[in-house]
Each structure stands twice: as C-alpha cells, then as structure tokens.
Amino acid sequence: MPPQDKLPGRCKAAAFDVFDTLLHRDVAAPADVFAWMEARGHAPAGFAQNRRQAEAEARAAAPGREVTLAEIYARPRLAGLDPAAEIAAERALCVADRRMLALVERCRAAGMAVYAVSDMYLPADAVRALLDGCGFGRWDGVFVSSEYGVQKRSGRLFRVFLQSAGLRPRDVVFFGDDRRADSLGAALAGVHCVHTPGRPPLPAYLPDPETPEQKAMYAWLANRAPDIRDGQERFGFTVLGPLAVSFAAWLQAQAAARPGSRLVLLARDMALVREACRLDGARDTAYLRVSRKSLCPALLMRPMTPQALELLAATLPGQLLRVDEILAFCGFAPGTRLPGYDPGLTFDLRRHPACTPESALGKLLCAVSALSRGPAGGPVRCQAAAARAYLSQFGLERPGTLVVDLGSGGTTQRILQELCGCALHGLYLACDGRLYQNLPRDAADVFLFGGQPAPLWYWMAQPILEYLISEPVGATTGYRMTPQGPAPVQEDASPPAELLAVQRGALRFAREWTASPHRGTALAPDAAIAPFLNMARRPRMEQAACFGDFVFEDGVRFRLAAPRTAGEYLRRPAALAKDFSAARWKVGFLKRLFRLPLPYDGFYALLKHLRDRD
C-alpha cells in the first residue's frame, strides 16, 4: 500500500500540500502557465517574460517572505493587466490527482478535519476555488503563505496553521511531495509528514521532451495516464493518440492551405485518423473502403499499356505468390486455370521486380488480362463494374480531392487516378523511395521524416502501426450491388481485445485532448512518431507478447512476431531461421524468444546490414 494511503489512527486532522500533491498543472513548469496565456491570446505579447521578471522583482523587494499576486501585478511592467486572467488560466490548467482525491475523501469519512497548506502567491480564496473546481469540495481551512507572509520551509506557516486551527502537532498528519518544504518544514513544526511520490513516470519509450508543445503534452499525459489501468489502453493513450492527433492536425492544415479541398481517407488504415479529424472539428471528409485487392479487377480491365502493366504488378501483394494465388487476387473464381501456366508456379514479388511486356511477370499479367476478357473472366468483369460504381459515389474527379493513406509508394493513389481518369493529390503518413519515382513531386506530401524515405526502424514497425490504426474489421475484398447501390464486401474478422483496448486509449486521448485547454496544439512529426519507434526498437515484454500475436494480412496472413519455444528450436534449428525470416517484427521476435534485456535492435541492424551488403 502506498504510504499516502496509510492513515494514522490517532490523528484528528489531515493537512495537504496543494500544487504537485492535490493538484497538477497541465504544463511542464509553473511559469509555463504564463506562456500558455500569451499563446492563447489571454495576455499581450511579451507577457510571459514580463510576468517572470515582475515576480523576481517583487521577491527582491520583500526578502524573507512570500509575496502576493497583487504585489507582483503592481510592478510597472505589468501595469494595466488584471491578475484575474492568471487565476482563470490556473483554473483551466489544473487537474486533480485522483489518488489524493480519494485519500481526502477517506480522511473525511474517518471523521478527520481536512486542511490545505500551500506556499503560493495566489490568495487563499483563489486556491480554495481551484480545489473546489477540481472536485475536492469543502475544506476546514486553507492556509496560503502569501496571506501570512511566512512559508512552509521555515516551519512558520505550519505553526500559523496549528495555532489558527487549534491543533497540536501530534494531532495532524501532513501529506506533501517536496522533501525540503513539506517534509523538513513540517518536521520543524513537530508535524509528521507523509511524503507523496507525485505523478508516476510516463513509459520509458516516451523520449525526454524538447519543445514547449512536447513538454505540455507530456505533462498532460502524466496527469491522466496513471488513471488508465489497462496496459494496452494506456499505450494507445500515451503513444498512438498523440501520433493520430498530430497527423490529423497536419492533414487539416494541408486542406486549409487548399481552399475548396476535401480529405478522402482510405480504409482501413486511416480509420483512427479519420475519427481524430472528426473530433477536432473536420467536416468535409470521406472514407473510401478500398484495398488493392478490391480495385484490382477494375484495373485489369484497362488497356494493358506498359504503364498499366507496371501498375498492375505493383498492385499485387509483395510476397511469394503462386499463379493460382495471383488469379484469386485478381478476382477469378477458385479453380480457374491460366492456359500455359502451372498453377503452382511461383513469382517473387517481395522486392517489387521490374515488370515489362517482355519480362516473365509481364507476360504472365498480359495472359491474365486476356483471360479476364474471356468466359473465365465473368466474375472479374462483374467485380470491376461494381468497383467503378462504388468509386463513382465519391466524386474523386472533383478538384481538390486529397487522398490520405498510410503510405509507402503511392500505389493506391495511382490506381485511383487510373480508374477515375483524373489527377489526385496524396497525403501520406510516411513514404519509401518509390513515392516520388512513381508520382510527381507536387502530387504528394508526407508527414513524417521531412518527406524523405522512412528509416529502417519505421519499416520494421510499420505492420504493427498499420494494424493498430486500422478499422477493426476484415479487409475489403470487393463490392456487391444492393438496392441502395454498391456496397463493400469485407472479410469476417474478430479483432482481439488488445487491439480494441489500444484504439480505445487512442480515441480517449483524442477526445480529451481536443476538449482540453491545449486544443489545437500538436507535436512535430519526429516527436509524434518517436515513442512508437522507441517501443518497436526496445519493447517491453508486455508489448512484444501482445503485438507479436497480431495477425497481419498482405496477400497472405501471418503473425507479426510469434516464435516457438526455445526447446523446439533446439530440436529443430532450421525452424528458427525460417520463423525469424518470416517474422515482420524481428526485434519483437527476439525479445519474445530470449526474454532477456538485450540490445535486440542492434542485433537486427547488424543482420540487416550484412544481408544488404551481400
């Protein structure tokens, strides 16, 4: 049981420090309240610096005692400004510590009187209002150093409190977070102090904040994340939520820079981002349930020019695929045979091989295109017609359409452009080197990594990210005609509870953040993605076990990082190499297998370097 949960039975009263014990500010440091006021237009330009200097001047003029807010605002550099604006800002940025709120209620239930004792320049009425506004209710007394000219650290404010309340030191237990002002100051007055640990630390994968925006968001997270008991929901709240909100803010800024534009978010991996946009007030958005598989039949109906042939090849999953698997992906009925080809013949599409009419892959796809126009292509033609009808509902040809995707090489944007006969503008979370090889530089913008190809660690973790932000439904495999028009056909799916918990946490963050005083503030791209990459490089076992079991679909289905037991690999060493090669999250695979605190990311980087060199 934490020490602050233990109530001495002989005490008649409990007293509490206020700031950083009962209340936490949603900023990294108290002076950041002034910067927030200035940034939000609640104070004139230069206020933050003037306010800090005015307080320093007031303290210099009154050595040895606490100053009042009125004395600070009486300094010439703050002339004409109303201190009520600062009190209002404190109220907007203060939140209760839920553990301490429960403790105060326990003290009251035990029949103890409760008091607040604080070193603070705010007047007692303002401190009382802050406590009341955060749910702490009635107090038997509020003692603030500015009203008595003495502080806790000297023990004198405690003596004033004891005398005014008619209490002896042994009648009181005091709770505070500061060892100097609270623990030692209380001891000087003979009062027993229970040290409260303050806010629990944020997860280690959140890097040290550098910018004011990052510091504010991390302080806000630290004030709320401890209240979330489910580990995966907490991960979604602290890592995925800030990323989704920051990307959504960037998307809206991109749309605002193009009057008359609208965001069209592509399923399934933009579902979470779409909801973040909606929560932040975005109105003109659409959600397009498409996949490369659902659009492939319509693409197959296009004339097989060299460019169309190359695009068709890029549409296929980047896997080892048999001829019969390629036919199924293109929409042919099961059992369809391609004349001249063994159904089991395999093509390696993992490294995006060049596809020309003269290449083996090009000849195969030309034969598939020809087959789609014959009797065996009936199902393909039906699916192609349904796909075109579905797309026609969204008016993609309308000027200003911005298609939003997770991104890599811009393949889906190119498919949509081919099928709709118009140029589109892509907005991507990240990209690889193919994006600007396949699209003009002015046809796409990228959020992460300065628009440059994403680094190794991102691609290692990208399947996890895609799964976490995707709508928890099956992939769109095609379309069917209904009385209401064409509707997507999706695979059956039973999303794991862990995925739903992560997304619940991310959406909780988006809802609460957009309703907070910090609304409109977003992290810079590198800061937004850093916690996720840190987790992917050095996961805790909780994340490795959870995310490694997620089943990912990319033409074939596989778990991201699911090793067998070490005993099985000792009996069958060849299985280790095979399973490790198949794992998409290799660091997670190693972490789950060996379960030791080793630098698995370093091992993976070395193996990757050796493989690429060979």
HELIX and SHEET records of a PDB file:
HELIX    1   1 PRO A    3  ASP A    5  5                                   3    
HELIX    2   2 ASP A   32  ALA A   39  1                                   8    
HELIX    3   3 PHE A   47  ALA A   61  1                                  15    
HELIX    4   4 LEU A   69  TYR A   73  1                                   5    
HELIX    5   5 PRO A   76  LEU A   78  5                                   3    
HELIX    6   6 ALA A   84  LEU A   93  1                                  10    
HELIX    7   7 ARG A   98  ALA A  109  1                                  12    
HELIX    8   8 ALA A  124  GLY A  133  1                                  10    
HELIX    9   9 SER A  145  TYR A  148  1                                   4    
HELIX   10  10 ARG A  156  ALA A  165  1                                  10    
HELIX   11  11 PRO A  169  ASP A  171  5                                   3    
HELIX   12  12 ARG A  179  LEU A  184  3                                   6    
HELIX   13  13 GLY A  185  LEU A  188  1                                   4    
HELIX   14  14 PRO A  212  ARG A  224  1                                  13    
HELIX   15  15 ALA A  225  ASP A  227  5                                   3    
HELIX   16  16 GLY A  231  PHE A  235  1                                   5    
HELIX   17  17 GLY A  236  LEU A  240  3                                   5    
HELIX   18  18 GLY A  241  ALA A  256  1                                  16    
HELIX   19  19 ALA A  271  LEU A  279  1                                   9    
HELIX   20  20 ARG A  292  LEU A  300  1                                   9    
HELIX   21  21 PRO A  306  THR A  315  1                                  10    
HELIX   22  22 VAL A  323  PHE A  329  1                                   7    
HELIX   23  23 ALA A  360  SER A  372  1                                  13    
HELIX   24  24 PRO A  375  GLY A  377  5                                   3    
HELIX   25  25 GLY A  378  SER A  392  1                                  15    
HELIX   26  26 THR A  411  CYS A  420  1                                  10    
HELIX   27  27 LEU A  435  ASN A  438  1                                   4    
HELIX   28  28 ARG A  441  ALA A  443  5                                   3    
HELIX   29  29 PHE A  449  GLY A  451  5                                   3    
HELIX   30  30 LEU A  456  ILE A  469  1                                  14    
HELIX   31  31 ALA A  497  THR A  514  1                                  18    
HELIX   32  32 PRO A  525  ARG A  537  1                                  13    
HELIX   33  33 MET A  541  GLY A  548  1                                   8    
HELIX   34  34 ALA A  566  ARG A  571  1                                   6    
HELIX   35  35 PRO A  573  ALA A  582  1                                  10    
HELIX   36  36 LYS A  586  PHE A  594  1                                   9    
HELIX   37  37 TYR A  600  ARG A  613  1                                  14    
SHEET    1   A 5 GLY A 141  VAL A 144  0                                        
SHEET    2   A 5 ALA A 113  SER A 118  1                                        
SHEET    3   A 5 ALA A  13  PHE A  16  1                                        
SHEET    4   A 5 VAL A 172  GLY A 176  1                                        
SHEET    5   A 5 HIS A 192  HIS A 195  1                                        
SHEET    1   B 2 LEU A  23  ARG A  25  0                                        
SHEET    2   B 2 CYS A  94  ALA A  96 -1                                        
SHEET    1   C 5 THR A 285  LEU A 288  0                                        
SHEET    2   C 5 ARG A 262  LEU A 266  1                                        
SHEET    3   C 5 THR A 401  ASP A 405  1                                        
SHEET    4   C 5 HIS A 425  TYR A 428  1                                        
SHEET    5   C 5 ALA A 444  VAL A 446  1                                        
SHEET    1   D 2 LEU A 320  ARG A 322  0                                        
SHEET    2   D 2 THR A 346  ASP A 348 -1                                        
SHEET    1   E 2 THR A 476  THR A 482  0                                        
SHEET    2   E 2 GLY A 485  GLN A 490 -1                                        
SHEET    1   F 2 VAL A 551  GLU A 553  0                                        
SHEET    2   F 2 ARG A 557  ARG A 559 -1                                        
END                                                                             
